[in-house]
Amino acid sequence: MAHLPIWYIGQVPDEECEKASTEFQQIPEKDATMGSEGDISNSNTRNTTVRFTNKDHWFGKQMLQYGALANVNCKWNFHLLDYEAVQYAEYGIGQHYNWHIDTFFLSGKGYDRKVTVVCLMNDPSEFEGGELQIRFNQQEYLAPLKKGSVIAFPSFIEHRVTPVTSGIRYTSTMWINGPEFA
């Protein structure tokens, strides 16, 4: 797999990942759902445990800055208005998220997710599998993530997390929204 020319990579210090992870793990967990209303549950497509922060969590503010920077540096130039709370996800053995996009076109909400921002919260040596793969123009790319890596990409780009085969993978994800795509 080659490198994708339309993503942005930043880096959060390890100690900030550890501090945020400790805080996030105090939040009650739930099984992940899908769909614009979060009302679809299908473990064949998505099998993950998640926790959601409050919208104003300090780590989310950092992720928001990376997403805004990506929007400028990558020249996506999306009109960004708001953001969602951080989703802290835990992928244990066999857990995954098949190919999907994060934008819900025609949802009728008046806005769409424009930028997806993901931070790998633990070291890849702590798990096997769990790769973030991105599919664009009929090619698949492997996101080169290490602990603290922040990747931002347009939310309409197809991506997946492959099944974890050992250990546990932890990530934080947030979405930055703007007016509906025309």
PyMOL commands that set and color helices and strands:
alter all, ss='L'
color gray80, all
select helices_A, chain A and resi 14-24+58-73+124-126
alter helices_A, ss='H'
color red, helices_A
select strands_A, chain A and resi 8-11+30-31+46-47+49-52+82-83+87-91+96-100+111-120+127-129+132-136+139-142+149-154+158-161+164-167+169-179
alter strands_A, ss='S'
color yellow, strands_A
deselect
rebuild
show_as cartoon
